[in-house]
Amino acid sequence: MSKRRTYSKEFKLDVIQQSYQRDNIRELADELGIDPGLIYAWRSKYKKQPQQAFPGKGIPQQTPEEKELAELKKELADVRMERDILKKAMGIFTKKNR
């Protein structure tokens, strides 16, 4: 089984820059030994969010607000799960007392 190749942020940004300067992306991909679809994907990702593109190790960078929102959503999910467990326990204990 082949190991997945990883590329640095600098490499990706350099490839994106070269791809805009070249007419044929397939030739560029062949020279670099990568798939042309990868170059198009990197360009698309960079075009959508240049500041947040390629954070490294597949972990998206979050703004402080996004980070807080994710933490609050996780906490809410935990509290809902606890509530559901307590509801079930209440149902079990009330049936035993009858």
Residue frames as a rotation matrix with the C-alpha (Angstrom) as fourth column:
MET 1
0.582 0.813 0.000 0.00
0.813 -0.582 0.000 0.00
0.000 0.000 -1.000 0.00
SER 2
-0.245 -0.713 0.657 1.45
0.670 -0.614 -0.417 3.38
0.701 0.338 0.628 -0.97
LYS 3
-0.327 0.035 -0.944 1.87
0.839 -0.450 -0.307 6.15
-0.436 -0.892 0.118 1.57
ARG 4
0.687 0.652 0.320 -0.11
0.726 -0.639 -0.255 9.32
0.038 0.408 -0.912 1.00
ARG 5
-0.381 -0.860 0.339 2.11
0.843 -0.474 -0.256 12.18
0.380 0.188 0.906 -0.11
THR 6
0.578 0.501 -0.644 1.94
0.713 -0.694 0.101 15.48
-0.397 -0.517 -0.758 1.69
TYR 7
-0.061 -0.532 0.845 2.96
0.782 -0.551 -0.291 18.86
0.621 0.643 0.449 0.36
SER 8
-0.564 -0.222 -0.795 3.95
0.732 -0.579 -0.358 21.98
-0.381 -0.784 0.490 2.27
LYS 9
0.503 0.765 -0.402 1.91
0.533 -0.641 -0.552 25.15
-0.680 0.064 -0.730 2.13
GLU 10
0.021 -0.598 -0.802 4.81
-0.421 -0.733 0.535 26.91
-0.907 0.326 -0.267 0.39
PHE 11
-0.862 -0.326 0.388 4.96
0.144 0.577 0.804 24.22
-0.486 0.749 -0.450 -2.29
LYS 12
-0.111 0.919 0.378 1.22
0.926 0.234 -0.296 24.46
-0.360 0.317 -0.877 -2.94
LEU 13
0.578 0.312 -0.754 1.33
0.166 -0.950 -0.266 28.26
-0.799 0.028 -0.601 -3.16
ASP 14
-0.400 -0.806 -0.436 4.29
-0.422 -0.260 0.869 28.06
-0.814 0.531 -0.236 -5.54
VAL 15
-0.769 0.183 0.613 2.47
0.540 0.700 0.469 25.54
-0.343 0.691 -0.637 -7.74
ILE 16
0.324 0.943 -0.079 -0.63
0.782 -0.314 -0.539 27.75
-0.533 0.113 -0.838 -7.80
GLN 17
0.330 -0.277 -0.902 1.46
-0.271 -0.944 0.191 30.74
-0.904 0.181 -0.387 -8.83
GLN 18
-0.751 -0.660 -0.002 3.18
-0.233 0.261 0.937 28.73
-0.618 0.704 -0.350 -11.57
SER 19
-0.448 0.640 0.624 -0.16
0.775 0.626 -0.086 27.40
-0.446 0.445 -0.777 -12.81
TYR 20
0.610 0.677 -0.413 -1.42
0.399 -0.712 -0.578 30.93
-0.685 0.188 -0.704 -13.46
GLN 21
0.113 -0.668 -0.736 1.76
-0.592 -0.640 0.490 31.78
-0.798 0.380 -0.467 -15.38
ARG 22
-0.852 -0.446 0.275 1.68
-0.110 0.665 0.739 28.67
-0.512 0.599 -0.615 -17.57
ASP 23
-0.355 0.719 -0.597 -0.64
-0.924 -0.172 0.341 27.86
0.143 0.673 0.726 -20.45
ASN 24
0.176 0.361 -0.916 -0.68
-0.364 0.888 0.280 24.10
0.915 0.284 0.288 -19.92
ILE 25
0.285 0.015 0.958 -1.34
-0.959 -0.002 0.285 22.84
0.006 -1.000 0.014 -16.40
ARG 26
0.994 0.090 0.059 -0.91
-0.087 0.995 -0.040 19.22
-0.063 0.035 0.997 -17.46
GLU 27
0.424 -0.905 0.000 2.70
0.207 0.097 -0.973 19.92
0.881 0.413 0.229 -18.46
LEU 28
-0.089 -0.410 0.908 3.34
-0.768 -0.552 -0.325 21.60
0.634 -0.726 -0.266 -15.12
ALA 29
0.635 0.411 0.653 1.83
-0.744 0.552 0.376 18.64
-0.207 -0.725 0.657 -13.28
ASP 30
0.927 -0.333 -0.171 3.96
0.218 0.851 -0.477 16.20
0.305 0.405 0.862 -15.27
GLU 31
0.110 -0.932 0.346 7.11
-0.124 -0.358 -0.925 18.22
0.986 0.059 -0.155 -14.48
LEU 32
-0.217 -0.138 0.966 6.29
-0.913 -0.322 -0.251 18.22
0.346 -0.937 -0.057 -10.77
GLY 33
-0.829 -0.105 -0.550 5.11
-0.050 0.992 -0.114 14.60
0.557 -0.066 -0.828 -10.70
ILE 34
-0.760 0.649 0.028 1.63
-0.031 0.006 -0.999 15.39
-0.649 -0.761 0.015 -9.41
ASP 35
-0.338 0.746 0.574 -1.89
0.916 0.401 0.018 14.93
-0.217 0.532 -0.819 -10.73
PRO 36
-0.809 0.051 0.586 -3.32
0.250 -0.872 0.420 17.90
0.533 0.486 0.693 -12.67
GLY 37
0.230 0.972 -0.041 -6.57
0.389 -0.053 0.920 17.58
0.892 -0.227 -0.390 -10.71
LEU 38
0.175 -0.274 -0.946 -4.60
0.982 -0.022 0.188 18.33
-0.073 -0.962 0.265 -7.56
ILE 39
-0.859 -0.511 0.029 -3.47
0.509 -0.848 0.146 21.67
-0.050 0.141 0.989 -8.99
TYR 40
-0.444 0.775 0.449 -7.04
0.054 -0.477 0.877 22.58
0.894 0.414 0.170 -9.89
ALA 41
0.438 0.606 -0.664 -8.22
0.680 0.260 0.686 21.60
0.588 -0.752 -0.298 -6.40
TRP 42
-0.243 -0.617 -0.748 -5.50
0.931 -0.366 0.000 23.69
-0.274 -0.696 0.663 -4.77
ARG 43
-0.913 -0.072 0.401 -6.36
0.250 -0.876 0.413 26.67
0.321 0.477 0.818 -6.97
SER 44
-0.033 0.993 0.117 -10.03
0.206 -0.108 0.973 26.35
0.978 0.057 -0.201 -6.13
LYS 45
0.400 0.141 -0.905 -9.38
0.890 0.177 0.421 26.09
0.220 -0.974 -0.055 -2.39
TYR 46
-0.568 -0.708 -0.419 -7.02
0.770 -0.637 0.033 29.06
-0.290 -0.304 0.907 -2.48
LYS 47
-0.761 0.326 0.561 -9.45
0.189 -0.716 0.673 31.14
0.621 0.618 0.483 -4.54
LYS 48
0.263 0.944 -0.201 -12.30
0.457 0.061 0.888 30.54
0.850 -0.325 -0.415 -2.06
GLN 49
0.998 0.046 -0.040 -10.36
0.055 -0.384 0.922 31.35
0.027 -0.922 -0.386 1.12
PRO 50
0.435 -0.898 0.062 -6.81
0.010 -0.065 -0.998 32.57
0.900 0.435 -0.020 0.54
GLN 51
-0.021 -0.460 0.888 -6.15
-0.867 -0.433 -0.245 33.32
0.497 -0.775 -0.390 4.22
GLN 52
0.244 0.236 0.941 -7.37
-0.821 0.566 0.071 29.93
-0.516 -0.790 0.332 5.48
ALA 53
0.838 0.054 -0.543 -6.14
-0.428 0.681 -0.594 27.69
0.338 0.730 0.594 2.66
PHE 54
0.335 -0.727 -0.599 -3.68
0.145 0.668 -0.730 24.92
0.931 0.158 0.329 3.47
PRO 55
0.674 -0.038 0.738 -3.52
-0.670 -0.451 0.589 25.07
0.311 -0.891 -0.329 7.28
GLY 56
-0.436 -0.886 -0.159 -1.50
-0.755 0.456 -0.471 21.87
0.490 -0.086 -0.868 7.51
LYS 57
-0.993 -0.056 0.105 -2.24
-0.102 0.860 -0.501 18.30
-0.062 -0.508 -0.859 8.61
GLY 58
-0.567 0.824 -0.020 -5.83
0.430 0.316 0.846 18.63
0.703 0.471 -0.533 7.35
ILE 59
-0.217 0.470 -0.855 -6.85
0.932 -0.160 -0.325 20.77
-0.290 -0.868 -0.403 10.32
PRO 60
0.155 0.320 0.935 -8.80
0.686 -0.715 0.132 23.82
0.711 0.621 -0.330 9.22
GLN 61
-0.893 -0.423 -0.153 -7.87
0.418 -0.656 -0.629 27.10
0.165 -0.626 0.762 10.85
GLN 62
0.151 0.987 -0.062 -10.73
0.903 -0.112 0.414 28.69
0.402 -0.118 -0.908 12.70
THR 63
-0.262 -0.102 0.960 -11.41
-0.164 -0.975 -0.148 32.23
0.951 -0.196 0.239 13.73
PRO 64
-0.983 -0.109 0.146 -11.94
-0.155 0.078 -0.985 32.71
0.096 -0.991 -0.094 17.48
GLU 65
-0.260 0.963 0.068 -15.69
-0.924 -0.227 -0.307 32.97
-0.281 -0.143 0.949 16.85
GLU 66
0.276 0.321 -0.906 -15.75
-0.682 0.729 0.051 29.70
0.677 0.604 0.421 14.88
LYS 67
-0.633 -0.586 -0.506 -13.71
-0.022 0.667 -0.745 27.99
0.773 -0.461 -0.435 17.57
GLU 68
-0.864 0.364 0.349 -16.08
-0.443 -0.220 -0.869 29.20
-0.240 -0.905 0.351 20.31
LEU 69
0.081 0.939 -0.335 -19.10
-0.997 0.076 -0.029 28.13
-0.002 0.336 0.942 18.26
ALA 70
0.009 -0.150 -0.989 -17.63
-0.368 0.919 -0.143 24.64
0.930 0.365 -0.047 17.78
GLU 71
-0.920 -0.371 -0.131 -16.95
0.002 0.329 -0.944 24.34
0.393 -0.869 -0.301 21.52
LEU 72
-0.586 0.769 0.256 -20.49
-0.718 -0.346 -0.605 25.48
-0.377 -0.538 0.754 22.35
LYS 73
0.220 0.657 -0.721 -21.99
-0.882 0.450 0.141 22.99
0.417 0.604 0.679 19.89
LYS 74
-0.381 -0.437 -0.815 -19.96
-0.047 0.889 -0.455 20.18
0.923 -0.135 -0.360 21.45
GLU 75
-0.987 0.023 0.159 -21.01
-0.161 -0.086 -0.983 21.24
-0.009 -0.996 0.088 24.96
LEU 76
-0.211 0.976 -0.056 -24.66
-0.960 -0.218 -0.174 21.40
-0.181 0.017 0.983 23.86
ALA 77
0.141 0.217 -0.966 -24.45
-0.562 0.821 0.102 17.89
0.815 0.528 0.238 22.40
ASP 78
-0.751 -0.483 -0.451 -22.94
0.108 0.584 -0.805 16.62
0.652 -0.653 -0.386 25.67
VAL 79
-0.836 0.482 0.262 -25.66
-0.465 -0.370 -0.804 18.27
-0.291 -0.795 0.533 27.76
ARG 80
0.066 0.893 -0.444 -28.40
-0.982 0.137 0.130 16.84
0.177 0.428 0.886 25.53
MET 81
-0.139 -0.190 -0.972 -26.92
-0.193 0.968 -0.161 13.36
0.971 0.165 -0.171 25.86
GLU 82
-0.970 -0.228 -0.091 -26.78
0.056 0.154 -0.986 13.73
0.238 -0.961 -0.137 29.66
ARG 83
-0.505 0.854 0.122 -30.39
-0.822 -0.434 -0.368 14.94
-0.262 -0.287 0.922 29.68
ASP 84
0.170 0.572 -0.802 -31.53
-0.781 0.575 0.244 11.95
0.600 0.585 0.545 27.63
ILE 85
-0.523 -0.431 -0.735 -29.71
0.102 0.825 -0.556 9.55
0.846 -0.366 -0.388 29.95
LEU 86
-0.977 0.164 0.137 -31.33
-0.176 -0.250 -0.952 11.17
-0.122 -0.954 0.273 32.98
LYS 87
-0.173 0.964 -0.202 -34.77
-0.985 -0.165 0.056 10.96
0.021 0.208 0.978 31.36
LYS 88
0.076 0.144 -0.987 -34.30
-0.369 0.923 0.106 7.23
0.926 0.356 0.123 30.77
ALA 89
-0.811 -0.428 -0.399 -33.06
0.215 0.417 -0.883 6.73
0.544 -0.802 -0.246 34.33
MET 90
-0.741 0.616 0.266 -36.07
-0.630 -0.501 -0.593 8.61
-0.232 -0.607 0.760 35.70
GLY 91
0.122 0.816 -0.565 -38.36
-0.904 0.327 0.277 6.37
0.410 0.477 0.777 33.67
ILE 92
-0.205 -0.277 -0.939 -36.67
0.010 0.958 -0.285 3.22
0.979 -0.068 -0.194 34.95
PHE 93
-0.959 -0.248 -0.140 -36.76
0.138 0.028 -0.990 4.30
0.249 -0.968 0.007 38.60
THR 94
-0.525 0.834 0.169 -40.39
-0.836 -0.468 -0.287 5.48
-0.161 -0.292 0.943 38.50
LYS 95
0.165 0.559 -0.813 -41.47
-0.639 0.688 0.343 2.10
0.751 0.463 0.471 37.04
LYS 96
-0.490 -0.439 -0.753 -39.69
0.232 0.767 -0.598 0.21
0.840 -0.468 -0.275 39.85
ASN 97
-0.983 0.097 0.156 -41.43
-0.182 -0.398 -0.899 2.25
-0.026 -0.912 0.409 42.55
ARG 98
-0.244 0.962 -0.119 -44.93
-0.931 -0.198 0.308 1.40
0.272 0.186 0.944 41.31
